[in-house]
Protein backbone atom coordinates (compact mmCIF):
# COMPACT_ATOMS: atom_id res chain seq x y z
CA UNK A 1 0.00 0.00 0.00
CA UNK A 2 1.12 3.52 -0.71
CA UNK A 3 0.96 6.37 1.82
CA UNK A 4 -0.83 9.41 0.37
CA UNK A 5 0.38 12.95 0.95
CA UNK A 6 -1.71 15.07 3.27
CA UNK A 7 -2.07 18.47 4.92
CA UNK A 8 -3.51 18.99 8.39
CA UNK A 9 -5.04 22.34 9.33
CA UNK A 10 -6.21 23.35 12.79
CA UNK A 11 -8.32 26.21 14.07
CA UNK A 12 -10.20 26.86 17.31
CA UNK A 13 -13.13 24.60 16.45
CA UNK A 14 -11.79 21.77 14.28
CA UNK A 15 -9.02 19.87 12.54
CA UNK A 16 -9.23 19.67 8.74
CA UNK A 17 -7.32 16.91 6.99
CA UNK A 18 -6.80 17.15 3.21
CA UNK A 19 -5.50 13.94 1.62
CA UNK A 20 -4.36 13.49 -2.00
CA UNK A 21 -5.81 10.12 -3.05
CA UNK A 22 -6.12 9.81 -6.84
CA UNK A 23 -8.89 7.42 -7.82
CA UNK A 24 -10.82 7.91 -4.57
CA UNK A 25 -14.60 7.78 -4.73
CA UNK A 26 -17.18 7.53 -1.94
CA UNK A 27 -17.61 3.81 -2.68
CA UNK A 28 -13.92 2.84 -2.44
CA UNK A 29 -12.88 5.16 0.40
CA UNK A 30 -13.05 4.07 4.04
CA UNK A 31 -12.42 6.47 6.92
CA UNK A 32 -12.44 5.15 10.50
CA UNK A 33 -11.85 6.56 14.00
CA UNK A 34 -10.71 4.47 16.95
CA UNK A 35 -10.52 5.02 20.71
CA UNK A 36 -6.82 5.93 20.56
CA UNK A 37 -7.51 9.27 18.79
CA UNK A 38 -6.37 7.68 15.52
CA UNK A 39 -8.01 8.26 12.15
CA UNK A 40 -7.34 5.76 9.37
CA UNK A 41 -7.89 6.35 5.67
CA UNK A 42 -7.99 3.43 3.23
CA UNK A 43 -8.71 3.80 -0.48
CA UNK A 44 -8.99 0.64 -2.56
CA UNK A 45 -7.79 1.56 -6.02
CA UNK A 46 -9.37 -0.25 -8.92
CA UNK A 47 -7.11 -1.68 -11.60
CA UNK A 48 -6.52 0.68 -14.49
CA UNK A 49 -8.43 -0.01 -17.68
CA UNK A 50 -6.32 -1.51 -20.49
CA UNK A 51 -4.79 1.14 -22.73
CA UNK A 52 -5.29 4.05 -20.31
CA UNK A 53 -3.53 6.14 -19.19
CA UNK A 54 -0.52 6.57 -21.45
CA UNK A 55 1.52 7.81 -18.49
CA UNK A 56 0.82 7.26 -14.81
CA UNK A 57 3.08 8.48 -11.99
CA UNK A 58 0.97 6.93 -9.24
CA UNK A 59 1.46 3.37 -8.11
CA UNK A 60 -1.35 0.99 -8.93
CA UNK A 61 -1.94 0.11 -5.28
CA UNK A 62 -4.24 0.90 -2.41
CA UNK A 63 -3.72 4.05 -0.35
CA UNK A 64 -3.49 3.79 3.44
CA UNK A 65 -2.61 6.28 6.15
CA UNK A 66 -3.12 6.63 9.92
CA UNK A 67 -3.05 9.97 11.71
CA UNK A 68 -2.92 10.33 15.49
CA UNK A 69 -4.80 13.35 16.85
CA UNK A 70 -4.58 15.15 20.15
CA UNK A 71 -7.08 14.17 22.89
CA UNK A 72 -9.22 17.26 22.18
CA UNK A 73 -10.29 15.83 18.78
CA UNK A 74 -13.80 14.36 18.71
CA UNK A 75 -13.59 11.80 15.93
CA UNK A 76 -17.02 10.42 16.74
CA UNK A 77 -18.44 13.56 15.12
CA UNK A 78 -16.07 13.66 12.13
CA UNK A 79 -17.33 13.81 8.56
CA UNK A 80 -15.62 13.48 5.19
CA UNK A 81 -16.07 14.29 1.52
CA UNK A 82 -14.16 13.27 -1.59
CA UNK A 83 -13.95 15.19 -4.84
CA UNK A 84 -11.57 14.87 -7.79
CA UNK A 85 -9.21 12.58 -5.87
CA UNK A 86 -9.00 14.83 -2.81
CA UNK A 87 -10.40 13.56 0.49
CA UNK A 88 -11.31 16.15 3.12
CA UNK A 89 -11.98 15.01 6.69
CA UNK A 90 -13.23 17.45 9.32
CA UNK A 91 -12.77 16.47 12.96
CA UNK A 92 -14.38 18.86 15.46
CA UNK A 93 -12.69 19.66 18.74
CA UNK A 94 -14.27 18.74 22.03
CA UNK A 95 -15.41 21.55 24.22
CA UNK A 96 -12.76 22.34 26.76
CA UNK A 97 -13.53 20.96 30.15
CA UNK A 98 -13.78 23.57 32.82
CA UNK A 99 -12.21 22.99 36.16
CA UNK A 100 -13.62 23.98 39.50
CA UNK A 101 -11.69 24.62 42.66
CA UNK A 102 -13.17 22.54 45.47
CA UNK A 103 -12.63 24.02 48.92
CA UNK A 104 -11.15 21.76 51.58
CA UNK A 105 -12.44 22.17 55.16
CA UNK A 106 -11.12 20.84 58.41
CA UNK A 107 -13.05 17.81 59.57
N, CA, C and O atoms as a GROMACS GRO file, in nm:
protein
  428
    1UNK      N    1   0.084  -0.118   0.000
    1UNK     CA    2   0.000   0.000   0.000
    1UNK      C    3   0.088   0.124   0.000
    1UNK      O    4   0.197   0.125   0.058
    2UNK      N    5   0.040   0.225  -0.065
    2UNK     CA    6   0.112   0.352  -0.071
    2UNK      C    7   0.055   0.449   0.032
    2UNK      O    8  -0.064   0.444   0.062
    3UNK      N    9   0.139   0.536   0.085
    3UNK     CA   10   0.096   0.637   0.182
    3UNK      C   11   0.071   0.768   0.108
    3UNK      O   12   0.164   0.824   0.050
    4UNK      N   13  -0.053   0.817   0.109
    4UNK     CA   14  -0.083   0.941   0.037
    4UNK      C   15  -0.029   1.063   0.111
    4UNK      O   16  -0.011   1.060   0.233
    5UNK      N   17  -0.003   1.168   0.036
    5UNK     CA   18   0.038   1.296   0.095
    5UNK      C   19  -0.083   1.363   0.156
    5UNK      O   20  -0.195   1.346   0.109
    6UNK      N   21  -0.059   1.440   0.262
    6UNK     CA   22  -0.171   1.507   0.327
    6UNK      C   23  -0.127   1.638   0.388
    6UNK      O   24  -0.008   1.662   0.409
    7UNK      N   25  -0.224   1.722   0.417
    7UNK     CA   26  -0.206   1.847   0.492
    7UNK      C   27  -0.306   1.844   0.605
    7UNK      O   28  -0.420   1.800   0.588
    8UNK      N   29  -0.263   1.892   0.722
    8UNK     CA   30  -0.351   1.899   0.839
    8UNK      C   31  -0.358   2.044   0.884
    8UNK      O   32  -0.256   2.107   0.913
    9UNK      N   33  -0.480   2.097   0.889
    9UNK     CA   34  -0.504   2.234   0.933
    9UNK      C   35  -0.579   2.230   1.065
    9UNK      O   36  -0.658   2.139   1.089
   10UNK      N   37  -0.554   2.329   1.150
   10UNK     CA   38  -0.621   2.334   1.279
   10UNK      C   39  -0.664   2.478   1.307
   10UNK      O   40  -0.589   2.572   1.283
   11UNK      N   41  -0.786   2.492   1.358
   11UNK     CA   42  -0.832   2.621   1.407
   11UNK      C   43  -0.896   2.599   1.544
   11UNK      O   44  -0.882   2.491   1.601
   12UNK      N   45  -0.964   2.697   1.596
   12UNK     CA   46  -1.020   2.686   1.731
   12UNK      C   47  -1.129   2.580   1.744
   12UNK      O   48  -1.151   2.527   1.853
   13UNK      N   49  -1.198   2.550   1.634
   13UNK     CA   50  -1.313   2.460   1.645
   13UNK      C   51  -1.293   2.322   1.582
   13UNK      O   52  -1.369   2.230   1.613
   14UNK      N   53  -1.192   2.305   1.495
   14UNK     CA   54  -1.179   2.177   1.428
   14UNK      C   55  -1.040   2.154   1.371
   14UNK      O   56  -0.957   2.245   1.361
   15UNK      N   57  -1.017   2.027   1.334
   15UNK     CA   58  -0.903   1.987   1.254
   15UNK      C   59  -0.956   1.958   1.114
   15UNK      O   60  -1.065   1.901   1.100
   16UNK      N   61  -0.882   1.997   1.012
   16UNK     CA   62  -0.923   1.967   0.874
   16UNK      C   63  -0.807   1.896   0.805
   16UNK      O   64  -0.698   1.951   0.792
   17UNK      N   65  -0.832   1.775   0.763
   17UNK     CA   66  -0.732   1.691   0.699
   17UNK      C   67  -0.763   1.686   0.550
   17UNK      O   68  -0.875   1.654   0.511
   18UNK      N   69  -0.664   1.718   0.466
   18UNK     CA   70  -0.680   1.715   0.321
   18UNK      C   71  -0.580   1.613   0.267
   18UNK      O   72  -0.459   1.629   0.282
   19UNK      N   73  -0.633   1.507   0.204
   19UNK     CA   74  -0.550   1.394   0.162
   19UNK      C   75  -0.558   1.378   0.010
   19UNK      O   76  -0.668   1.375  -0.046
   20UNK      N   77  -0.443   1.368  -0.056
   20UNK     CA   78  -0.436   1.349  -0.200
   20UNK      C   79  -0.444   1.199  -0.229
   20UNK      O   80  -0.347   1.127  -0.210
   21UNK      N   81  -0.560   1.154  -0.277
   21UNK     CA   82  -0.581   1.012  -0.306
   21UNK      C   83  -0.643   0.994  -0.444
   21UNK      O   84  -0.764   0.976  -0.457
   22UNK      N   85  -0.560   0.998  -0.548
   22UNK     CA   86  -0.612   0.981  -0.684
   22UNK      C   87  -0.691   0.851  -0.696
   22UNK      O   88  -0.649   0.746  -0.647
   23UNK      N   89  -0.804   0.859  -0.763
   23UNK     CA   90  -0.889   0.742  -0.782
   23UNK      C   91  -0.990   0.721  -0.671
   23UNK      O   92  -1.069   0.628  -0.678
   24UNK      N   93  -0.989   0.807  -0.569
   24UNK     CA   94  -1.082   0.791  -0.457
   24UNK      C   95  -1.224   0.831  -0.498
   24UNK      O   96  -1.245   0.931  -0.566
   25UNK      N   97  -1.318   0.750  -0.455
   25UNK     CA   98  -1.460   0.778  -0.473
   25UNK      C   99  -1.528   0.745  -0.340
   25UNK      O  100  -1.468   0.678  -0.256
   26UNK      N  101  -1.650   0.789  -0.319
   26UNK     CA  102  -1.718   0.753  -0.194
   26UNK      C  103  -1.730   0.601  -0.174
   26UNK      O  104  -1.730   0.554  -0.060
   27UNK      N  105  -1.741   0.526  -0.282
   27UNK     CA  106  -1.761   0.381  -0.268
   27UNK      C  107  -1.633   0.304  -0.238
   27UNK      O  108  -1.640   0.193  -0.186
   28UNK      N  109  -1.516   0.358  -0.271
   28UNK     CA  110  -1.392   0.284  -0.244
   28UNK      C  111  -1.307   0.347  -0.135
   28UNK      O  112  -1.192   0.307  -0.114
   29UNK      N  113  -1.362   0.445  -0.064
   29UNK     CA  114  -1.288   0.516   0.040
   29UNK      C  115  -1.348   0.483   0.177
   29UNK      O  116  -1.469   0.493   0.197
   30UNK      N  117  -1.262   0.444   0.269
   30UNK     CA  118  -1.305   0.407   0.404
   30UNK      C  119  -1.228   0.491   0.504
   30UNK      O  120  -1.105   0.492   0.505
   31UNK      N  121  -1.301   0.563   0.589
   31UNK     CA  122  -1.242   0.647   0.692
   31UNK      C  123  -1.294   0.595   0.826
   31UNK      O  124  -1.415   0.578   0.843
   32UNK      N  125  -1.204   0.570   0.921
   32UNK     CA  126  -1.244   0.515   1.050
   32UNK      C  127  -1.172   0.587   1.164
   32UNK      O  128  -1.060   0.634   1.147
   33UNK      N  129  -1.239   0.594   1.279
   33UNK     CA  130  -1.185   0.656   1.400
   33UNK      C  131  -1.181   0.548   1.508
   33UNK      O  132  -1.276   0.471   1.521
   34UNK      N  133  -1.072   0.543   1.585
   34UNK     CA  134  -1.071   0.447   1.695
   34UNK      C  135  -1.051   0.519   1.828
   34UNK      O  136  -1.030   0.640   1.832
   35UNK      N  137  -1.057   0.445   1.936
   35UNK     CA  138  -1.052   0.502   2.071
   35UNK      C  139  -0.916   0.560   2.108
   35UNK      O  140  -0.904   0.624   2.213
   36UNK      N  141  -0.816   0.542   2.026
   36UNK     CA  142  -0.682   0.593   2.056
   36UNK      C  143  -0.654   0.723   1.982
   36UNK      O  144  -0.539   0.755   1.954
   37UNK      N  145  -0.761   0.800   1.952
   37UNK     CA  146  -0.751   0.927   1.879
   37UNK      C  147  -0.679   0.910   1.744
   37UNK      O  148  -0.605   0.998   1.700
   38UNK      N  149  -0.702   0.796   1.680
   38UNK     CA  150  -0.637   0.768   1.552
   38UNK      C  151  -0.742   0.758   1.442
   38UNK      O  152  -0.842   0.689   1.455
   39UNK      N  153  -0.715   0.829   1.333
   39UNK     CA  154  -0.801   0.826   1.215
   39UNK      C  155  -0.728   0.746   1.109
   39UNK      O  156  -0.610   0.771   1.083
   40UNK      N  157  -0.795   0.651   1.047
   40UNK     CA  158  -0.734   0.576   0.937
   40UNK      C  159  -0.810   0.602   0.808
   40UNK      O  160  -0.933   0.611   0.806
   41UNK      N  161  -0.734   0.613   0.700
   41UNK     CA  162  -0.789   0.635   0.567
   41UNK      C  163  -0.740   0.520   0.479
   41UNK      O  164  -0.620   0.494   0.470
   42UNK      N  165  -0.834   0.452   0.414
   42UNK     CA  166  -0.799   0.343   0.323
   42UNK      C  167  -0.879   0.360   0.195
   42UNK      O  168  -1.002   0.365   0.197
   43UNK      N  169  -0.807   0.369   0.083
   43UNK     CA  170  -0.871   0.380  -0.048
   43UNK      C  171  -0.829   0.258  -0.129
   43UNK      O  172  -0.710   0.235  -0.149
   44UNK      N  173  -0.926   0.181  -0.174
   44UNK     CA  174  -0.899   0.064  -0.256
   44UNK      C  175  -0.903   0.107  -0.402
   44UNK      O  176  -1.010   0.134  -0.458
   45UNK      N  177  -0.785   0.113  -0.462
   45UNK     CA  178  -0.779   0.156  -0.602
   45UNK      C  179  -0.816   0.043  -0.694
   45UNK      O  180  -0.771  -0.070  -0.678
   46UNK      N  181  -0.899   0.073  -0.790
   46UNK     CA  182  -0.937  -0.025  -0.892
   46UNK      C  183  -0.823  -0.036  -0.994
   46UNK      O  184  -0.747   0.059  -1.013
   47UNK      N  185  -0.812  -0.150  -1.056
   47UNK     CA  186  -0.711  -0.168  -1.160
   47UNK      C  187  -0.740  -0.073  -1.276
   47UNK      O  188  -0.856  -0.049  -1.310
   48UNK      N  189  -0.635  -0.022  -1.336
   48UNK     CA  190  -0.652   0.068  -1.449
   48UNK      C  191  -0.704  -0.008  -1.569
   48UNK      O  192  -0.670  -0.124  -1.592
   49UNK      N  193  -0.788   0.060  -1.646
   49UNK     CA  194  -0.843  -0.001  -1.768
   49UNK      C  195  -0.731  -0.021  -1.870
   49UNK      O  196  -0.640   0.062  -1.877
   50UNK      N  197  -0.736  -0.128  -1.948
   50UNK     CA  198  -0.632  -0.151  -2.049
   50UNK      C  199  -0.623  -0.034  -2.147
   50UNK      O  200  -0.725   0.018  -2.193
   51UNK      N  201  -0.501   0.008  -2.177
   51UNK     CA  202  -0.479   0.114  -2.273
   51UNK      C  203  -0.488   0.254  -2.216
   51UNK      O  204  -0.464   0.350  -2.290
   52UNK      N  205  -0.521   0.271  -2.088
   52UNK     CA  206  -0.529   0.405  -2.031
   52UNK      C  207  -0.472   0.402  -1.892
   52UNK      O  208  -0.493   0.303  -1.823
   53UNK      N  209  -0.403   0.498  -1.847
   53UNK     CA  210  -0.353   0.614  -1.920
   53UNK      C  211  -0.221   0.583  -1.990
   53UNK      O  212  -0.160   0.478  -1.968
   54UNK      N  213  -0.178   0.675  -2.076
   54UNK     CA  214  -0.052   0.657  -2.145
   54UNK      C  215   0.066   0.673  -2.050
   54UNK      O  216   0.170   0.610  -2.067
   55UNK      N  217   0.049   0.758  -1.950
   55UNK     CA  218   0.152   0.781  -1.849
   55UNK      C  219   0.085   0.792  -1.714
   55UNK      O  220  -0.012   0.865  -1.698
   56UNK      N  221   0.136   0.719  -1.616
   56UNK     CA  222   0.082   0.726  -1.481
   56UNK      C  223   0.198   0.731  -1.382
   56UNK      O  224   0.284   0.643  -1.383
   57UNK      N  225   0.201   0.834  -1.298
   57UNK     CA  226   0.308   0.848  -1.199
   57UNK      C  227   0.267   0.795  -1.063
   57UNK      O  228   0.349   0.795  -0.970
   58UNK      N  229   0.143   0.750  -1.048
   58UNK     CA  230   0.097   0.693  -0.924
   58UNK      C  231   0.105   0.542  -0.931
   58UNK      O  232   0.079   0.482  -1.035
   59UNK      N  233   0.142   0.482  -0.818
   59UNK     CA  234   0.146   0.337  -0.811
   59UNK      C  235   0.004   0.282  -0.825
   59UNK      O  236  -0.092   0.345  -0.782
   60UNK      N  237  -0.006   0.165  -0.884
   60UNK     CA  238  -0.135   0.099  -0.893
   60UNK      C  239  -0.151   0.012  -0.767
   60UNK      O  240  -0.140  -0.110  -0.771
   61UNK      N  241  -0.178   0.081  -0.656
   61UNK     CA  242  -0.194   0.012  -0.528
   61UNK      C  243  -0.296   0.086  -0.444
   61UNK      O  244  -0.338   0.197  -0.478
   62UNK      N  245  -0.334   0.023  -0.334
   62UNK     CA  246  -0.424   0.090  -0.241
   62UNK      C  247  -0.349   0.201  -0.168
   62UNK      O  248  -0.226   0.200  -0.158
   63UNK      N  249  -0.426   0.298  -0.118
   63UNK     CA  250  -0.372   0.405  -0.035
   63UNK      C  251  -0.410   0.376   0.110
   63UNK      O  252  -0.522   0.332   0.137
   64UNK      N  253  -0.317   0.399   0.203
   64UNK     CA  254  -0.349   0.379   0.344
   64UNK      C  255  -0.266   0.475   0.428
   64UNK      O  256  -0.147   0.494   0.404
   65UNK      N  257  -0.332   0.535   0.526
   65UNK     CA  258  -0.261   0.628   0.615
   65UNK      C  259  -0.333   0.634   0.748
   65UNK      O  260  -0.456   0.632   0.753
   66UNK      N  261  -0.256   0.642   0.858
   66UNK     CA  262  -0.312   0.663   0.991
   66UNK      C  263  -0.257   0.793   1.046
   66UNK      O  264  -0.139   0.824   1.029
   67UNK      N  265  -0.343   0.869   1.113
   67UNK     CA  266  -0.305   0.997   1.171
   67UNK      C  267  -0.351   0.997   1.316
   67UNK      O  268  -0.468   0.970   1.344
   68UNK      N  269  -0.259   1.027   1.407
   68UNK     CA  270  -0.292   1.033   1.549
   68UNK      C  271  -0.322   1.178   1.585
   68UNK      O  272  -0.242   1.268   1.558
   69UNK      N  273  -0.437   1.201   1.646
   69UNK     CA  274  -0.480   1.335   1.685
   69UNK      C  275  -0.458   1.358   1.833
   69UNK      O  276  -0.432   1.264   1.909
   70UNK      N  277  -0.467   1.482   1.874
   70UNK     CA  278  -0.458   1.515   2.016
   70UNK      C  279  -0.589   1.476   2.084
   70UNK      O  280  -0.691   1.458   2.017
   71UNK      N  281  -0.588   1.461   2.217
   71UNK     CA  282  -0.708   1.417   2.289
   71UNK      C  283  -0.828   1.511   2.276
   71UNK      O  284  -0.941   1.471   2.306
   72UNK      N  285  -0.808   1.636   2.231
   72UNK     CA  286  -0.922   1.726   2.218
   72UNK      C  287  -0.999   1.707   2.087
   72UNK      O  288  -1.098   1.777   2.063
   73UNK      N  289  -0.956   1.613   2.001
   73UNK     CA  290  -1.029   1.583   1.878
   73UNK      C  291  -1.145   1.490   1.908
   73UNK      O  292  -1.130   1.393   1.983
   74UNK      N  293  -1.261   1.519   1.850
   74UNK     CA  294  -1.380   1.436   1.871
   74UNK      C  295  -1.412   1.364   1.741
   74UNK      O  296  -1.499   1.406   1.664
   75UNK      N  297  -1.342   1.255   1.717
   75UNK     CA  298  -1.359   1.180   1.593
   75UNK      C  299  -1.494   1.115   1.577
   75UNK      O  300  -1.531   1.078   1.466
   76UNK      N  301  -1.569   1.100   1.686
   76UNK     CA  302  -1.702   1.041   1.674
   76UNK      C  303  -1.798   1.134   1.599
   76UNK      O  304  -1.904   1.090   1.555
   77UNK      N  305  -1.761   1.260   1.584
   77UNK     CA  306  -1.844   1.356   1.512
   77UNK      C  307  -1.779   1.402   1.382
   77UNK      O  308  -1.821   1.502   1.323
   78UNK      N  309  -1.677   1.330   1.337
   78UNK     CA  310  -1.607   1.366   1.213
   78UNK      C  311  -1.695   1.338   1.092
   78UNK      O  312  -1.784   1.253   1.097
   79UNK      N  313  -1.668   1.409   0.983
   79UNK     CA  314  -1.733   1.380   0.856
   79UNK      C  315  -1.634   1.405   0.743
   79UNK      O  316  -1.538   1.480   0.758
   80UNK      N  317  -1.658   1.339   0.629
   80UNK     CA  318  -1.562   1.348   0.519
   80UNK      C  319  -1.633   1.361   0.385
   80UNK      O  320  -1.748   1.320   0.369
   81UNK      N  321  -1.560   1.418   0.290
   81UNK     CA  322  -1.607   1.430   0.152
   81UNK      C  323  -1.489   1.397   0.060
   81UNK      O  324  -1.374   1.413   0.099
   82UNK      N  325  -1.520   1.352  -0.060
   82UNK     CA  326  -1.416   1.327  -0.159
   82UNK      C  327  -1.461   1.387  -0.291
   82UNK      O  328  -1.576   1.374  -0.333
   83UNK      N  329  -1.365   1.456  -0.355
   83UNK     CA  330  -1.395   1.519  -0.484
   83UNK      C  331  -1.266   1.529  -0.565
   83UNK      O  332  -1.165   1.579  -0.516
   84UNK      N  333  -1.271   1.480  -0.687
   84UNK     CA  334  -1.158   1.487  -0.779
   84UNK      C  335  -1.029   1.432  -0.717
   84UNK      O  336  -0.922   1.490  -0.736
   85UNK      N  337  -1.039   1.321  -0.645
   85UNK     CA  338  -0.921   1.258  -0.587
   85UNK      C  339  -0.866   1.325  -0.463
   85UNK      O  340  -0.754   1.294  -0.420
   86UNK      N  341  -0.943   1.417  -0.404
   86UNK     CA  342  -0.900   1.483  -0.281
   86UNK      C  343  -1.003   1.452  -0.172
   86UNK      O  344  -1.121   1.485  -0.185
   87UNK      N  345  -0.956   1.390  -0.064
   87UNK     CA  346  -1.040   1.356   0.049
   87UNK      C  347  -1.023   1.464   0.156
   87UNK      O  348  -0.910   1.497   0.194
   88UNK      N  349  -1.133   1.517   0.204
   88UNK     CA  350  -1.130   1.615   0.312
   88UNK      C  351  -1.205   1.556   0.432
   88UNK      O  352  -1.321   1.516   0.420
   89UNK      N  353  -1.137   1.552   0.547
   89UNK     CA  354  -1.198   1.501   0.669
   89UNK      C  355  -1.196   1.614   0.772
   89UNK      O  356  -1.092   1.672   0.799
   90UNK      N  357  -1.312   1.643   0.828
   90UNK     CA  358  -1.323   1.745   0.932
   90UNK      C  359  -1.351   1.677   1.066
   90UNK      O  360  -1.447   1.601   1.080
   91UNK      N  361  -1.264   1.705   1.162
   91UNK     CA  362  -1.277   1.647   1.296
   91UNK      C  363  -1.296   1.762   1.394
   91UNK      O  364  -1.203   1.839   1.417
   92UNK      N  365  -1.416   1.775   1.451
   92UNK     CA  366  -1.438   1.886   1.546
   92UNK      C  367  -1.359   1.864   1.675
   92UNK      O  368  -1.321   1.752   1.710
   93UNK      N  369  -1.336   1.973   1.744
   93UNK     CA  370  -1.269   1.966   1.874
   93UNK      C  371  -1.375   1.953   1.982
   93UNK      O  372  -1.486   2.004   1.970
   94UNK      N  373  -1.338   1.884   2.087
   94UNK     CA  374  -1.427   1.874   2.203
   94UNK      C  375  -1.429   2.008   2.273
   94UNK      O  376  -1.334   2.086   2.265
   95UNK      N  377  -1.537   2.035   2.339
   95UNK     CA  378  -1.541   2.155   2.422
   95UNK      C  379  -1.441   2.138   2.534
   95UNK      O  380  -1.426   2.028   2.589
   96UNK      N  381  -1.374   2.244   2.568
   96UNK     CA  382  -1.276   2.234   2.676
   96UNK      C  383  -1.348   2.211   2.808
   96UNK      O  384  -1.452   2.271   2.835
   97UNK      N  385  -1.293   2.125   2.886
   97UNK     CA  386  -1.353   2.096   3.015
   97UNK      C  387  -1.313   2.203   3.112
   97UNK      O  388  -1.195   2.239   3.123
   98UNK      N  389  -1.409   2.254   3.183
   98UNK     CA  390  -1.378   2.357   3.282
   98UNK      C  391  -1.344   2.290   3.414
   98UNK      O  392  -1.396   2.184   3.448
   99UNK      N  393  -1.257   2.352   3.485
   99UNK     CA  394  -1.221   2.298   3.616
   99UNK      C  395  -1.283   2.386   3.724
   99UNK      O  396  -1.313   2.504   3.703
  100UNK      N  397  -1.301   2.327   3.839
  100UNK     CA  398  -1.362   2.398   3.951
  100UNK      C  399  -1.278   2.372   4.074
  100UNK      O  400  -1.245   2.257   4.105
  101UNK      N  401  -1.243   2.477   4.142
  101UNK     CA  402  -1.169   2.462   4.266
  101UNK      C  403  -1.264   2.420   4.376
  101UNK      O  404  -1.365   2.486   4.401
  102UNK      N  405  -1.232   2.308   4.441
  102UNK     CA  406  -1.317   2.254   4.547
  102UNK      C  407  -1.251   2.288   4.680
  102UNK      O  408  -1.139   2.247   4.707
  103UNK      N  409  -1.322   2.364   4.763
  103UNK     CA  410  -1.263   2.402   4.892
  103UNK      C  411  -1.246   2.280   4.983
  103UNK      O  412  -1.326   2.187   4.980
  104UNK      N  413  -1.141   2.283   5.062
  104UNK     CA  414  -1.115   2.176   5.158
  104UNK      C  415  -1.132   2.235   5.298
  104UNK      O  416  -1.071   2.337   5.332
  105UNK      N  417  -1.216   2.170   5.380
  105UNK     CA  418  -1.244   2.217   5.516
  105UNK      C  419  -1.184   2.120   5.617
  105UNK      O  420  -1.164   2.002   5.588
  106UNK      N  421  -1.159   2.169   5.732
  106UNK     CA  422  -1.112   2.084   5.841
  106UNK      C  423  -1.228   1.997   5.887
  106UNK      O  424  -1.342   2.044   5.896
  107UNK      N  425  -1.199   1.872   5.916
  107UNK     CA  426  -1.305   1.780   5.957
  107UNK      C  427  -1.336   1.795   6.105
  107UNK      O  428  -1.423   1.725   6.157
   0.00000   0.00000   0.00000
